[in-house]
Amino acid sequence: MAIDLSIIIVSFNTKKLTEDCLSSTIRSLKGSKLTWEILVVDNVSTDGTREMLRKKFPVVKTILNRENVGFGRGNNQGIRAASGEYILLLNSDTVVLNNAIGKLVSFGRQHPNAFIGPKLLNPDRSPQSSCGPFFSLPVIFASLFLKGDVIGLTRWSPNQARKVDWVSGACILAPKKLFMQDLLFDEKIFMYMEEIDLLMRARKKGYPAYFYPRSHIVHLGAASSTNRRKGPVLNIYRGFLYLYKKHGSAYGLFMVRVMLRAKAVITWCIGALLGIEHLKETYAEAYKLV
């Protein structure tokens, strides 16, 4: 039987975070007129996540993978198995505040052929920049060399609902029918920029993305990263290269390689001058990716 909403959470060794996420999600939906289901796709957690799900959340449906298939493929499994008219993709390192989910679905119904993202907050409830422009060459330059994320050139957190190029994959709502129009995640991307690629393909099909700031969700960030210093940098390098190989021109890919190499060399030199070993190690590895 069709229901209003399917909430999909991919977990990997985030037992406490997943528990908090589920508790806040169920609390947010309490008293809602929405019919809903929650599906947790677990990527072979070894920290007791599966036992916790069985004991504390019998209402939650589970897909228990035998290997870590990554974020994108895990979400695709959940989307295919979902019964809801709408799909809410929710990171395990999020906490849903108040009626955030209901508000998001209401806005989604006003924009029925779009992908919707809420206003993400840091743990201290300050705004977390979670939407922005697609990664054109100037945007990549600003991101790498001008601290574009910090000064608001490459990602934002508006206070008004608006159409944007992309919203954060930490929380995305859309009708299931959109995902099923060849708009599942690219499973060649293991982690990072999956949502950018998906929303670029959606835009080409005429489906926009909207940022909706009246729905508030706390996002802790980088919860499943195995190396919080090196991992994000290497994932950015892999992500930019993959996007331009898939969507960009030969010239665009050449320029991206030039910028990534320059960033790696400059930062390695700074690490060498200041004696910061993790910078040298990280950007030496990043250079090899290019």
C-alpha positions in Angstrom: 0.0 0.0 0.0 1.3 3.4 -0.9 2.2 5.8 1.9 3.1 9.5 2.0 6.7 9.3 3.0 9.7 7.0 3.2 12.7 8.1 5.2 16.0 6.5 4.2 19.1 6.5 6.5 22.4 4.8 5.5 24.5 3.8 8.5 28.1 2.7 8.9 29.4 2.3 12.5 27.4 5.3 13.8 25.4 3.5 16.4 24.8 6.4 18.8 24.3 8.9 16.0 21.9 6.6 14.2 20.0 6.1 17.5 19.7 9.8 18.1 18.7 10.4 14.5 15.9 7.9 14.6 14.7 9.1 18.0 14.4 12.7 16.7 12.9 11.6 13.4 10.1 9.6 15.2 9.6 12.4 17.7 9.2 14.9 14.8 6.6 12.7 13.1 4.6 12.2 16.3 1.0 13.5 15.8 1.7 14.1 12.1 -1.1 13.2 9.6 1.6 11.8 7.3 1.8 8.1 6.8 5.4 7.1 6.9 8.1 4.4 7.1 11.7 4.4 8.0 14.3 2.3 6.2 17.8 2.0 7.6 20.4 0.6 5.2 23.3 -0.7 7.2 26.7 -1.1 5.6 28.1 -3.9 7.8 28.4 -1.9 11.0 30.4 -3.7 13.7 29.6 -1.3 16.6 26.3 -2.8 17.7 24.2 -0.7 15.3 22.2 -3.8 14.1 21.5 -5.0 17.6 20.4 -1.5 18.6 18.0 -1.3 15.7 16.4 -4.6 16.5 16.0 -3.9 20.2 15.1 -0.2 20.2 13.4 0.5 16.9 11.3 -2.5 15.8 9.2 -0.2 13.7 12.2 0.5 11.5 12.7 -1.6 8.4 16.3 -2.6 7.7 18.4 -3.6 4.7 21.5 -5.3 6.1 24.3 -5.3 3.6 27.1 -7.9 3.6 29.6 -5.3 2.4 30.1 -1.5 2.7 28.5 -0.4 -0.6 28.9 3.3 0.2 26.5 6.2 0.6 25.1 6.4 -2.9 24.4 2.8 -3.5 23.0 2.4 0.0 20.5 5.2 -0.7 19.6 3.6 -4.0 18.8 0.4 -2.3 16.5 2.2 0.1 14.8 4.3 -2.7 14.0 1.1 -4.7 12.6 -0.6 -1.6 10.6 2.4 -0.4 6.8 2.6 -0.6 6.4 6.3 -0.1 5.1 8.9 -2.6 8.0 11.1 -1.2 11.5 10.0 -0.3 13.5 11.8 2.4 17.2 10.9 2.4 18.6 11.6 5.8 22.2 11.3 7.1 22.7 9.3 10.2 24.5 12.2 11.8 21.5 14.5 11.8 19.0 15.5 14.5 15.5 16.5 13.3 14.1 19.5 15.2 10.4 20.1 15.9 8.1 19.6 12.9 11.0 19.9 10.3 9.9 16.8 8.3 6.3 17.9 8.1 7.3 21.4 7.0 9.6 20.0 4.3 6.9 17.7 2.9 4.4 20.6 2.8 6.8 22.7 0.9 7.6 19.8 -1.4 3.9 19.4 -2.2 3.9 23.0 -3.3 6.8 22.2 -5.7 6.0 18.7 -6.7 8.7 18.2 -9.4 11.7 19.4 -7.4 14.4 18.4 -4.9 14.1 20.2 -1.5 16.7 20.8 1.2 16.1 22.2 4.7 18.2 24.7 6.7 21.0 22.7 8.3 22.4 23.8 11.6 25.6 23.2 13.4 25.4 21.5 16.9 25.4 25.0 18.5 22.4 25.9 16.3 24.3 28.3 14.1 23.5 28.1 10.3 25.5 25.5 8.3 26.1 26.5 4.7 24.3 23.8 2.8 23.4 25.0 -0.7 25.2 26.7 -3.5 26.1 27.0 -7.1 27.3 24.2 -9.3 31.1 23.9 -9.6 32.0 26.0 -12.6 35.7 26.8 -13.0 35.4 30.2 -11.1 33.5 28.4 -8.3 36.2 25.8 -8.0 38.9 28.5 -8.0 37.1 30.3 -5.2 36.7 27.1 -3.2 40.4 26.1 -3.5 42.1 29.5 -3.2 39.8 32.1 -1.7 38.2 30.2 1.1 34.9 30.4 -0.9 33.0 28.2 1.5 33.9 30.4 4.5 33.2 33.8 2.9 30.0 32.8 1.2 31.1 32.6 -2.4 30.6 28.9 -3.0 28.0 27.8 -0.4 25.3 29.6 1.6 22.5 29.3 4.1 19.8 31.8 3.0 17.0 32.9 5.2 14.4 32.9 2.4 13.1 30.0 0.4 14.8 30.1 -3.0 15.8 28.0 -6.0 19.4 26.9 -5.9 21.8 24.7 -7.9 22.3 22.1 -5.2 21.3 21.3 -1.6 23.3 19.2 0.8 22.9 15.4 0.6 22.6 15.3 4.4 18.9 15.8 3.9 17.0 15.8 0.6 13.3 15.4 -0.1 11.8 14.5 -3.5 9.0 12.5 -5.0 10.0 8.9 -5.6 8.9 9.2 -9.2 11.7 11.7 -9.8 14.4 9.4 -8.5 13.0 6.6 -10.7 13.5 8.7 -13.8 17.2 7.7 -14.0 17.9 10.0 -11.1 19.4 7.6 -8.6 22.8 8.2 -7.2 25.8 7.4 -9.4 27.2 4.3 -7.7 30.7 4.9 -9.0 30.9 7.7 -6.4 31.6 6.0 -3.1 31.3 9.1 -0.9 31.2 12.9 -1.6 29.5 15.0 -4.3 26.9 12.3 -5.1 24.2 14.9 -4.6 25.9 17.4 -6.8 26.0 14.9 -9.7 22.4 13.9 -9.1 21.2 17.4 -9.0 23.1 18.3 -12.2 21.4 15.5 -14.0 18.1 16.5 -12.5 18.5 20.1 -13.7 19.1 18.8 -17.3 15.8 17.0 -17.1 14.1 20.2 -15.9 13.8 19.4 -12.2 15.1 22.2 -10.0 16.4 22.2 -6.4 15.0 24.5 -3.6 16.3 25.5 -0.3 13.6 25.8 2.4 14.9 27.5 5.6 11.8 27.1 7.8 12.6 23.4 8.2 15.5 23.0 10.7 17.8 20.0 11.0 21.1 19.7 13.0 23.9 18.2 11.0 27.0 17.1 12.9 29.1 16.4 9.8 31.8 13.9 8.8 30.5 11.3 11.2 31.4 8.3 9.0 34.7 9.7 7.8 37.6 7.3 8.6 40.2 10.0 8.4 38.9 13.4 9.3 42.0 15.3 8.3 43.0 13.5 5.1 39.6 12.1 4.0 37.7 15.3 3.2 40.6 16.8 1.1 41.1 13.6 -0.9 37.3 13.3 -1.4 37.2 16.9 -2.7 39.9 16.1 -5.2 38.2 12.9 -6.3 34.8 14.7 -6.5 36.0 17.6 -8.7 37.8 15.3 -11.0 34.9 12.9 -11.4 32.4 15.7 -12.0 34.5 17.2 -14.8 35.3 13.8 -16.4 31.5 13.1 -16.5 30.0 16.5 -17.1 32.7 18.8 -18.2 34.7 19.6 -21.4 38.3 18.5 -22.1 39.4 22.1 -21.5 37.4 22.2 -18.2 39.0 19.0 -17.0 42.5 20.3 -17.9 41.9 23.5 -15.9 40.6 21.6 -12.9 43.7 19.5 -13.0 45.9 22.6 -13.1 44.1 24.2 -10.1 44.2 21.0 -8.0 47.9 20.5 -8.7 48.6 24.1 -7.8 46.6 23.8 -4.6 48.5 20.6 -3.7 51.9 22.1 -4.4 51.2 25.4 -2.5 49.8 23.6 0.5 52.6 21.0 0.6 55.1 23.9 0.6 53.3 25.6 3.5 53.4 22.3 5.4 57.1 21.9 4.7 57.9 25.5 5.8 55.9 25.3 9.0 56.8 21.7 9.8 53.1 20.5 9.6 53.5 16.8 8.6 49.8 16.1 8.1 49.6 18.9 5.5 52.6 17.5 3.6 51.3 13.9 3.7 47.7 14.9 2.7 48.6 17.1 -0.2 51.3 14.7 -1.5 48.6 12.1 -1.7 46.2 14.5 -3.2 48.7 15.5 -5.9 49.0 11.8 -6.9 45.2 11.7 -7.6 45.5 14.4 -10.3 
